[in-house]
Amino acid sequence: MRVRVAGKRHVVLALVGLAVLIAIALVCFSSRPRPDAQMLACVKLGDKWGYIDGHGSEHIEPKFDYASDFSEGLAMVQINGKSGYIGWDGEYRIEPQFEDGHDFSEGLAAVKLNGKVGAINSTGNFIIQPQFEAVRTFTEGLAAVKSGDLWGYVDHDGSFVVAPRFEDAGVFAEGLAAVELSGRWGYINQHGDFSIAPRFSYAQPFSEGLAVVKTGSKAGFVNKTGTFVIKADAFDSAGGFHDGLAGVMIGTKWEYINKSGAIQVAPKYDLVGGFEQGLSAVEVAGKYGFVDGRGNLIIRMQYDLAGYFHHDFAPVQVADKSGYIDKAGNVVIGLSYNDACAFRTKDETTPFKN
């Protein structure tokens, strides 16, 4: 299922993220809340991708080999090995011509042509010529680019703001970006100056004022001065904060902590997602359900996969069939698809998730 699952991410060329789910009934009652018809979601039927609206009606027929979420009014689709972009009506705004393509963010999308990556605008014109080995998502006005073996940052014109000198580089989040220099990770500001010196073995983007870092094999959380707020040797793995809670792993089990490091939901899960709209997917022994921020099981463990809630609905899967449920666990669009994505409104930007 094409949805974030506990600690993993669907990205534009980069890093960490989280969750995916499903329900039992196939009947939807008219008294139940339903997704807005003005939202679309990409779904897979057989081996082709198309789009449905919030009532479950086909909006764009399944004819693509791959399809992404709509972001800033356009969606990347692939057909016959080439990537292009369609509008809300399903018509091509940018004909399939690229070897790869990624979601629009801040008016630009990274695409690959003749083995090199650049960035186009919404009319398909190259604003940044294809010259790089990789281009990450634009966030906060900048994008990490790989030139040769080193990473730097460019602005919307493709001009270097931070010269290539890093072994790896992440996206900007809350004013800082994680970068690797001489095998250690730290954080730079938008001028390329280190705000937090490179001393970690691993670093995630900031989220809600804190970032996951590792010293050796153990994870903790630092603030924007680089001070450990939640101790460095506490966890075997961790995800970023969402809705004030973060999933952390001790041994083989996951739990949730608050920003003081106190356990909010006891360690008993094999996998956890990030909280979205007050709920998070959790997995035990291969089955998923949803818990709230106090650890109460709101939607029972019954699904083979469970995704995060967006616009009050989540894609879910049982066996090899996917559909959508609401926050009470009611099926609102029946389980008739081979894969399913979250609903998006026309002009929203696909969010970067850490």
TORKOL-4160 file (C-alpha; in steps of 0.2 Angstrom, whole numbers, padded with zeros to 4 digits, m for minus):
354
<pt num="1" X="0000" Y="0000" Z="0000"/>
<pt num="2" X="0007" Y="0017" Z="m0005"/>
<pt num="3" X="0005" Y="0025" Z="0012"/>
<pt num="4" X="0018" Y="0029" Z="0026"/>
<pt num="5" X="0020" Y="0015" Z="0038"/>
<pt num="6" X="0029" Y="0016" Z="0055"/>
<pt num="7" X="0045" Y="0025" Z="0052"/>
<pt num="8" X="0046" Y="0024" Z="0033"/>
<pt num="9" X="0043" Y="0037" Z="0020"/>
<pt num="10" X="0037" Y="0040" Z="0003"/>
<pt num="11" X="0049" Y="0055" Z="m0003"/>
<pt num="12" X="0055" Y="0065" Z="m0017"/>
<pt num="13" X="0073" Y="0058" Z="m0018"/>
<pt num="14" X="0076" Y="0056" Z="0001"/>
<pt num="15" X="0074" Y="0050" Z="0020"/>
<pt num="16" X="0063" Y="0043" Z="0036"/>
<pt num="17" X="0045" Y="0043" Z="0038"/>
<pt num="18" X="0028" Y="0031" Z="0044"/>
<pt num="19" X="0008" Y="0021" Z="0043"/>
<pt num="20" X="m0007" Y="0011" Z="0032"/>
<pt num="21" X="m0025" Y="0002" Z="0036"/>
<pt num="22" X="m0042" Y="m0006" Z="0032"/>
<pt num="23" X="m0060" Y="m0011" Z="0038"/>
<pt num="24" X="m0072" Y="m0026" Z="0037"/>
<pt num="25" X="m0089" Y="m0020" Z="0031"/>
<pt num="26" X="m0092" Y="m0016" Z="0012"/>
<pt num="27" X="m0108" Y="m0006" Z="0015"/>
<pt num="28" X="m0108" Y="0013" Z="0018"/>
<pt num="29" X="m0123" Y="0021" Z="0026"/>
<pt num="30" X="m0128" Y="0038" Z="0020"/>
<pt num="31" X="m0128" Y="0045" Z="0038"/>
<pt num="32" X="m0110" Y="0042" Z="0040"/>
<pt num="33" X="m0098" Y="0056" Z="0035"/>
<pt num="34" X="m0090" Y="0054" Z="0018"/>
<pt num="35" X="m0075" Y="0062" Z="0009"/>
<pt num="36" X="m0077" Y="0078" Z="0000"/>
<pt num="37" X="m0081" Y="0075" Z="m0019"/>
<pt num="38" X="m0068" Y="0089" Z="m0022"/>
<pt num="39" X="m0054" Y="0078" Z="m0016"/>
<pt num="40" X="m0045" Y="0065" Z="m0027"/>
<pt num="41" X="m0034" Y="0050" Z="m0023"/>
<pt num="42" X="m0024" Y="0039" Z="m0034"/>
<pt num="43" X="m0029" Y="0020" Z="m0034"/>
<pt num="44" X="m0023" Y="0005" Z="m0042"/>
<pt num="45" X="m0035" Y="m0007" Z="m0051"/>
<pt num="46" X="m0026" Y="m0022" Z="m0059"/>
<pt num="47" X="m0009" Y="m0016" Z="m0064"/>
<pt num="48" X="m0015" Y="0002" Z="m0069"/>
<pt num="49" X="m0017" Y="0018" Z="m0059"/>
<pt num="50" X="m0031" Y="0031" Z="m0060"/>
<pt num="51" X="m0040" Y="0043" Z="m0048"/>
<pt num="52" X="m0056" Y="0042" Z="m0038"/>
<pt num="53" X="m0066" Y="0056" Z="m0030"/>
<pt num="54" X="m0072" Y="0057" Z="m0012"/>
<pt num="55" X="m0088" Y="0048" Z="m0017"/>
<pt num="56" X="m0078" Y="0033" Z="m0024"/>
<pt num="57" X="m0082" Y="0037" Z="m0042"/>
<pt num="58" X="m0069" Y="0036" Z="m0055"/>
<pt num="59" X="m0063" Y="0053" Z="m0060"/>
<pt num="60" X="m0048" Y="0048" Z="m0071"/>
<pt num="61" X="m0048" Y="0031" Z="m0078"/>
<pt num="62" X="m0034" Y="0019" Z="m0073"/>
<pt num="63" X="m0022" Y="0019" Z="m0087"/>
<pt num="64" X="m0005" Y="0024" Z="m0080"/>
<pt num="65" X="0009" Y="0012" Z="m0075"/>
<pt num="66" X="0012" Y="0023" Z="m0059"/>
<pt num="67" X="0003" Y="0038" Z="m0052"/>
<pt num="68" X="0007" Y="0050" Z="m0038"/>
<pt num="69" X="m0003" Y="0061" Z="m0026"/>
<pt num="70" X="m0009" Y="0078" Z="m0033"/>
<pt num="71" X="0003" Y="0092" Z="m0027"/>
<pt num="72" X="0000" Y="0110" Z="m0031"/>
<pt num="73" X="m0013" Y="0105" Z="m0044"/>
<pt num="74" X="m0002" Y="0093" Z="m0054"/>
<pt num="75" X="0001" Y="0074" Z="m0052"/>
<pt num="76" X="0016" Y="0065" Z="m0059"/>
<pt num="77" X="0011" Y="0049" Z="m0069"/>
<pt num="78" X="0021" Y="0037" Z="m0078"/>
<pt num="79" X="0017" Y="0028" Z="m0094"/>
<pt num="80" X="0028" Y="0017" Z="m0105"/>
<pt num="81" X="0043" Y="0021" Z="m0095"/>
<pt num="82" X="0041" Y="0040" Z="m0096"/>
<pt num="83" X="0035" Y="0053" Z="m0083"/>
<pt num="84" X="0024" Y="0067" Z="m0086"/>
<pt num="85" X="0011" Y="0078" Z="m0076"/>
<pt num="86" X="m0008" Y="0078" Z="m0077"/>
<pt num="87" X="m0020" Y="0091" Z="m0071"/>
<pt num="88" X="m0036" Y="0089" Z="m0061"/>
<pt num="89" X="m0046" Y="0084" Z="m0076"/>
<pt num="90" X="m0034" Y="0070" Z="m0081"/>
<pt num="91" X="m0027" Y="0079" Z="m0096"/>
<pt num="92" X="m0008" Y="0081" Z="m0099"/>
<pt num="93" X="m0001" Y="0098" Z="m0094"/>
<pt num="94" X="0017" Y="0091" Z="m0097"/>
<pt num="95" X="0018" Y="0077" Z="m0109"/>
<pt num="96" X="0028" Y="0061" Z="m0103"/>
<pt num="97" X="0046" Y="0064" Z="m0108"/>
<pt num="98" X="0056" Y="0062" Z="m0092"/>
<pt num="99" X="0065" Y="0047" Z="m0086"/>
<pt num="100" X="0059" Y="0051" Z="m0068"/>
<pt num="101" X="0049" Y="0064" Z="m0060"/>
<pt num="102" X="0044" Y="0070" Z="m0043"/>
<pt num="103" X="0030" Y="0080" Z="m0034"/>
<pt num="104" X="0029" Y="0099" Z="m0036"/>
<pt num="105" X="0034" Y="0109" Z="m0021"/>
<pt num="106" X="0036" Y="0128" Z="m0021"/>
<pt num="107" X="0032" Y="0128" Z="m0039"/>
<pt num="108" X="0045" Y="0117" Z="m0045"/>
<pt num="109" X="0047" Y="0098" Z="m0048"/>
<pt num="110" X="0063" Y="0088" Z="m0049"/>
<pt num="111" X="0064" Y="0078" Z="m0066"/>
<pt num="112" X="0078" Y="0067" Z="m0074"/>
<pt num="113" X="0082" Y="0069" Z="m0092"/>
<pt num="114" X="0097" Y="0060" Z="m0101"/>
<pt num="115" X="0103" Y="0054" Z="m0084"/>
<pt num="116" X="0104" Y="0071" Z="m0076"/>
<pt num="117" X="0092" Y="0080" Z="m0064"/>
<pt num="118" X="0085" Y="0097" Z="m0065"/>
<pt num="119" X="0069" Y="0106" Z="m0060"/>
<pt num="120" X="0054" Y="0112" Z="m0071"/>
<pt num="121" X="0040" Y="0124" Z="m0067"/>
<pt num="122" X="0021" Y="0120" Z="m0070"/>
<pt num="123" X="0022" Y="0123" Z="m0088"/>
<pt num="124" X="0036" Y="0110" Z="m0090"/>
<pt num="125" X="0050" Y="0123" Z="m0094"/>
<pt num="126" X="0067" Y="0120" Z="m0086"/>
<pt num="127" X="0070" Y="0133" Z="m0072"/>
<pt num="128" X="0085" Y="0123" Z="m0067"/>
<pt num="129" X="0094" Y="0114" Z="m0081"/>
<pt num="130" X="0097" Y="0095" Z="m0079"/>
<pt num="131" X="0115" Y="0095" Z="m0073"/>
<pt num="132" X="0114" Y="0086" Z="m0056"/>
<pt num="133" X="0115" Y="0068" Z="m0050"/>
<pt num="134" X="0100" Y="0071" Z="m0038"/>
<pt num="135" X="0089" Y="0085" Z="m0032"/>
<pt num="136" X="0079" Y="0084" Z="m0016"/>
<pt num="137" X="0062" Y="0093" Z="m0013"/>
<pt num="138" X="0061" Y="0112" Z="m0012"/>
<pt num="139" X="0057" Y="0117" Z="0006"/>
<pt num="140" X="0059" Y="0134" Z="0014"/>
<pt num="141" X="0066" Y="0141" Z="m0003"/>
<pt num="142" X="0080" Y="0129" Z="m0005"/>
<pt num="143" X="0084" Y="0112" Z="m0012"/>
<pt num="144" X="0098" Y="0100" Z="m0009"/>
<pt num="145" X="0107" Y="0095" Z="m0025"/>
<pt num="146" X="0121" Y="0083" Z="m0028"/>
<pt num="147" X="0135" Y="0089" Z="m0040"/>
<pt num="148" X="0147" Y="0076" Z="m0043"/>
<pt num="149" X="0150" Y="0067" Z="m0026"/>
<pt num="150" X="0145" Y="0082" Z="m0015"/>
<pt num="151" X="0129" Y="0090" Z="m0010"/>
<pt num="152" X="0125" Y="0109" Z="m0008"/>
<pt num="153" X="0109" Y="0119" Z="m0009"/>
<pt num="154" X="0102" Y="0130" Z="m0023"/>
<pt num="155" X="0088" Y="0143" Z="m0024"/>
<pt num="156" X="0073" Y="0143" Z="m0036"/>
<pt num="157" X="0084" Y="0150" Z="m0050"/>
<pt num="158" X="0096" Y="0136" Z="m0048"/>
<pt num="159" X="0110" Y="0147" Z="m0040"/>
<pt num="160" X="0120" Y="0140" Z="m0027"/>
<pt num="161" X="0117" Y="0147" Z="m0010"/>
<pt num="162" X="0127" Y="0134" Z="m0001"/>
<pt num="163" X="0142" Y="0127" Z="m0011"/>
<pt num="164" X="0143" Y="0108" Z="m0013"/>
<pt num="165" X="0154" Y="0102" Z="0001"/>
<pt num="166" X="0144" Y="0089" Z="0010"/>
<pt num="167" X="0144" Y="0070" Z="0009"/>
<pt num="168" X="0125" Y="0070" Z="0011"/>
<pt num="169" X="0111" Y="0083" Z="0014"/>
<pt num="170" X="0093" Y="0083" Z="0019"/>
<pt num="171" X="0079" Y="0095" Z="0017"/>
<pt num="172" X="0077" Y="0112" Z="0026"/>
<pt num="173" X="0064" Y="0110" Z="0040"/>
<pt num="174" X="0061" Y="0124" Z="0053"/>
<pt num="175" X="0076" Y="0134" Z="0047"/>
<pt num="176" X="0089" Y="0120" Z="0048"/>
<pt num="177" X="0095" Y="0106" Z="0037"/>
<pt num="178" X="0104" Y="0090" Z="0042"/>
<pt num="179" X="0121" Y="0088" Z="0033"/>
<pt num="180" X="0135" Y="0075" Z="0033"/>
<pt num="181" X="0153" Y="0081" Z="0034"/>
<pt num="182" X="0168" Y="0070" Z="0037"/>
<pt num="183" X="0156" Y="0056" Z="0042"/>
<pt num="184" X="0147" Y="0065" Z="0055"/>
<pt num="185" X="0130" Y="0074" Z="0054"/>
<pt num="186" X="0126" Y="0091" Z="0060"/>
<pt num="187" X="0114" Y="0105" Z="0056"/>
<pt num="188" X="0116" Y="0121" Z="0045"/>
<pt num="189" X="0106" Y="0137" Z="0043"/>
<pt num="190" X="0101" Y="0144" Z="0026"/>
<pt num="191" X="0118" Y="0153" Z="0024"/>
<pt num="192" X="0127" Y="0136" Z="0026"/>
<pt num="193" X="0134" Y="0140" Z="0043"/>
<pt num="194" X="0133" Y="0126" Z="0056"/>
<pt num="195" X="0121" Y="0130" Z="0069"/>
<pt num="196" X="0124" Y="0112" Z="0077"/>
<pt num="197" X="0142" Y="0106" Z="0074"/>
<pt num="198" X="0143" Y="0089" Z="0065"/>
<pt num="199" X="0145" Y="0076" Z="0079"/>
<pt num="200" X="0131" Y="0063" Z="0076"/>
<pt num="201" X="0131" Y="0047" Z="0067"/>
<pt num="202" X="0114" Y="0050" Z="0060"/>
<pt num="203" X="0101" Y="0065" Z="0060"/>
<pt num="204" X="0083" Y="0068" Z="0055"/>
<pt num="205" X="0075" Y="0084" Z="0050"/>
<pt num="206" X="0067" Y="0095" Z="0064"/>
<pt num="207" X="0049" Y="0092" Z="0068"/>
<pt num="208" X="0040" Y="0102" Z="0081"/>
<pt num="209" X="0056" Y="0110" Z="0088"/>
<pt num="210" X="0065" Y="0093" Z="0090"/>
<pt num="211" X="0076" Y="0082" Z="0079"/>
<pt num="212" X="0080" Y="0063" Z="0081"/>
<pt num="213" X="0099" Y="0061" Z="0081"/>
<pt num="214" X="0110" Y="0046" Z="0085"/>
<pt num="215" X="0127" Y="0045" Z="0094"/>
<pt num="216" X="0133" Y="0027" Z="0090"/>
<pt num="217" X="0118" Y="0016" Z="0088"/>
<pt num="218" X="0107" Y="0024" Z="0101"/>
<pt num="219" X="0094" Y="0038" Z="0097"/>
<pt num="220" X="0089" Y="0054" Z="0106"/>
<pt num="221" X="0081" Y="0071" Z="0103"/>
<pt num="222" X="0090" Y="0088" Z="0102"/>
<pt num="223" X="0083" Y="0105" Z="0101"/>
<pt num="224" X="0089" Y="0119" Z="0089"/>
<pt num="225" X="0105" Y="0123" Z="0100"/>
<pt num="226" X="0110" Y="0105" Z="0099"/>
<pt num="227" X="0106" Y="0101" Z="0117"/>
<pt num="228" X="0099" Y="0084" Z="0121"/>
<pt num="229" X="0082" Y="0087" Z="0127"/>
<pt num="230" X="0078" Y="0068" Z="0128"/>
<pt num="231" X="0094" Y="0058" Z="0132"/>
<pt num="232" X="0105" Y="0051" Z="0118"/>
<pt num="233" X="0106" Y="0033" Z="0124"/>
<pt num="234" X="0088" Y="0029" Z="0127"/>
<pt num="235" X="0081" Y="0022" Z="0111"/>
<pt num="236" X="0086" Y="0009" Z="0097"/>
<pt num="237" X="0076" Y="0019" Z="0084"/>
<pt num="238" X="0065" Y="0034" Z="0084"/>
<pt num="239" X="0053" Y="0044" Z="0073"/>
<pt num="240" X="0050" Y="0063" Z="0073"/>
<pt num="241" X="0037" Y="0072" Z="0083"/>
<pt num="242" X="0019" Y="0073" Z="0076"/>
<pt num="243" X="0005" Y="0080" Z="0087"/>
<pt num="244" X="0016" Y="0081" Z="0102"/>
<pt num="245" X="0021" Y="0063" Z="0102"/>
<pt num="246" X="0035" Y="0052" Z="0094"/>
<pt num="247" X="0037" Y="0034" Z="0091"/>
<pt num="248" X="0052" Y="0026" Z="0099"/>
<pt num="249" X="0059" Y="0008" Z="0099"/>
<pt num="250" X="0067" Y="0000" Z="0114"/>
<pt num="251" X="0073" Y="m0017" Z="0110"/>
<pt num="252" X="0060" Y="m0024" Z="0098"/>
<pt num="253" X="0045" Y="m0015" Z="0104"/>
<pt num="254" X="0039" Y="0003" Z="0100"/>
<pt num="255" X="0030" Y="0015" Z="0111"/>
<pt num="256" X="0026" Y="0034" Z="0111"/>
<pt num="257" X="0034" Y="0047" Z="0121"/>
<pt num="258" X="0030" Y="0066" Z="0124"/>
<pt num="259" X="0042" Y="0080" Z="0123"/>
<pt num="260" X="0048" Y="0078" Z="0140"/>
<pt num="261" X="0053" Y="0060" Z="0136"/>
<pt num="262" X="0040" Y="0053" Z="0147"/>
<pt num="263" X="0031" Y="0037" Z="0141"/>
<pt num="264" X="0014" Y="0041" Z="0134"/>
<pt num="265" X="0009" Y="0025" Z="0127"/>
<pt num="266" X="0017" Y="0009" Z="0134"/>
<pt num="267" X="0030" Y="m0001" Z="0123"/>
<pt num="268" X="0020" Y="m0016" Z="0116"/>
<pt num="269" X="0019" Y="m0013" Z="0097"/>
<pt num="270" X="0029" Y="m0021" Z="0083"/>
<pt num="271" X="0028" Y="m0005" Z="0072"/>
<pt num="272" X="0020" Y="0012" Z="0075"/>
<pt num="273" X="0016" Y="0027" Z="0063"/>
<pt num="274" X="0016" Y="0045" Z="0066"/>
<pt num="275" X="0000" Y="0054" Z="0074"/>
<pt num="276" X="m0011" Y="0063" Z="0061"/>
<pt num="277" X="m0027" Y="0070" Z="0066"/>
<pt num="278" X="m0026" Y="0063" Z="0083"/>
<pt num="279" X="m0024" Y="0045" Z="0078"/>
<pt num="280" X="m0009" Y="0033" Z="0073"/>
<pt num="281" X="m0008" Y="0016" Z="0065"/>
<pt num="282" X="0000" Y="0003" Z="0076"/>
<pt num="283" X="0004" Y="m0015" Z="0072"/>
<pt num="284" X="0005" Y="m0031" Z="0083"/>
<pt num="285" X="0008" Y="m0048" Z="0076"/>
<pt num="286" X="0004" Y="m0043" Z="0058"/>
<pt num="287" X="m0012" Y="m0034" Z="0061"/>
<pt num="288" X="m0015" Y="m0015" Z="0062"/>
<pt num="289" X="m0027" Y="m0004" Z="0071"/>
<pt num="290" X="m0027" Y="0014" Z="0077"/>
<pt num="291" X="m0024" Y="0022" Z="0094"/>
<pt num="292" X="m0026" Y="0039" Z="0101"/>
<pt num="293" X="m0013" Y="0049" Z="0110"/>
<pt num="294" X="m0017" Y="0041" Z="0127"/>
<pt num="295" X="m0015" Y="0023" Z="0120"/>
<pt num="296" X="m0033" Y="0019" Z="0119"/>
<pt num="297" X="m0037" Y="0007" Z="0105"/>
<pt num="298" X="m0050" Y="0017" Z="0094"/>
<pt num="299" X="m0050" Y="0006" Z="0079"/>
<pt num="300" X="m0047" Y="m0012" Z="0083"/>
<pt num="301" X="m0032" Y="m0023" Z="0076"/>
<pt num="302" X="m0040" Y="m0030" Z="0061"/>
<pt num="303" X="m0030" Y="m0024" Z="0045"/>
<pt num="304" X="m0016" Y="m0030" Z="0035"/>
<pt num="305" X="m0010" Y="m0013" Z="0032"/>
<pt num="306" X="m0015" Y="0004" Z="0039"/>
<pt num="307" X="m0011" Y="0022" Z="0033"/>
<pt num="308" X="m0012" Y="0039" Z="0041"/>
<pt num="309" X="m0027" Y="0049" Z="0042"/>
<pt num="310" X="m0029" Y="0065" Z="0030"/>
<pt num="311" X="m0045" Y="0075" Z="0028"/>
<pt num="312" X="m0052" Y="0063" Z="0041"/>
<pt num="313" X="m0050" Y="0047" Z="0030"/>
<pt num="314" X="m0037" Y="0034" Z="0029"/>
<pt num="315" X="m0033" Y="0021" Z="0015"/>
<pt num="316" X="m0033" Y="0003" Z="0022"/>
<pt num="317" X="m0030" Y="m0014" Z="0016"/>
<pt num="318" X="m0036" Y="m0032" Z="0020"/>
<pt num="319" X="m0027" Y="m0046" Z="0010"/>
<pt num="320" X="m0024" Y="m0038" Z="m0007"/>
<pt num="321" X="m0039" Y="m0026" Z="m0007"/>
<pt num="322" X="m0038" Y="m0008" Z="m0002"/>
<pt num="323" X="m0052" Y="0005" Z="0002"/>
<pt num="324" X="m0055" Y="0020" Z="0014"/>
<pt num="325" X="m0061" Y="0021" Z="0032"/>
<pt num="326" X="m0067" Y="0036" Z="0043"/>
<pt num="327" X="m0060" Y="0039" Z="0061"/>
<pt num="328" X="m0073" Y="0028" Z="0068"/>
<pt num="329" X="m0067" Y="0013" Z="0058"/>
<pt num="330" X="m0082" Y="0014" Z="0046"/>
<pt num="331" X="m0079" Y="0009" Z="0028"/>
<pt num="332" X="m0083" Y="0024" Z="0017"/>
<pt num="333" X="m0076" Y="0018" Z="0000"/>
<pt num="334" X="m0076" Y="m0001" Z="m0002"/>
<pt num="335" X="m0061" Y="m0012" Z="m0003"/>
<pt num="336" X="m0060" Y="m0015" Z="m0021"/>
<pt num="337" X="m0043" Y="m0008" Z="m0026"/>
<pt num="338" X="m0026" Y="m0016" Z="m0027"/>
<pt num="339" X="m0018" Y="m0001" Z="m0019"/>
<pt num="340" X="m0023" Y="0016" Z="m0013"/>
<pt num="341" X="m0016" Y="0033" Z="m0008"/>
<pt num="342" X="m0022" Y="0047" Z="0004"/>
<pt num="343" X="m0035" Y="0060" Z="m0003"/>
<pt num="344" X="m0029" Y="0077" Z="m0008"/>
<pt num="345" X="m0037" Y="0093" Z="m0012"/>
<pt num="346" X="m0034" Y="0102" Z="m0028"/>
<pt num="347" X="m0021" Y="0114" Z="m0023"/>
<pt num="348" X="m0013" Y="0107" Z="m0008"/>
<pt num="349" X="0006" Y="0103" Z="m0008"/>
<pt num="350" X="0011" Y="0085" Z="m0004"/>
<pt num="351" X="0018" Y="0087" Z="0013"/>
<pt num="352" X="0036" Y="0082" Z="0017"/>
<pt num="353" X="0036" Y="0069" Z="0031"/>
<pt num="354" X="0050" Y="0064" Z="0042"/>
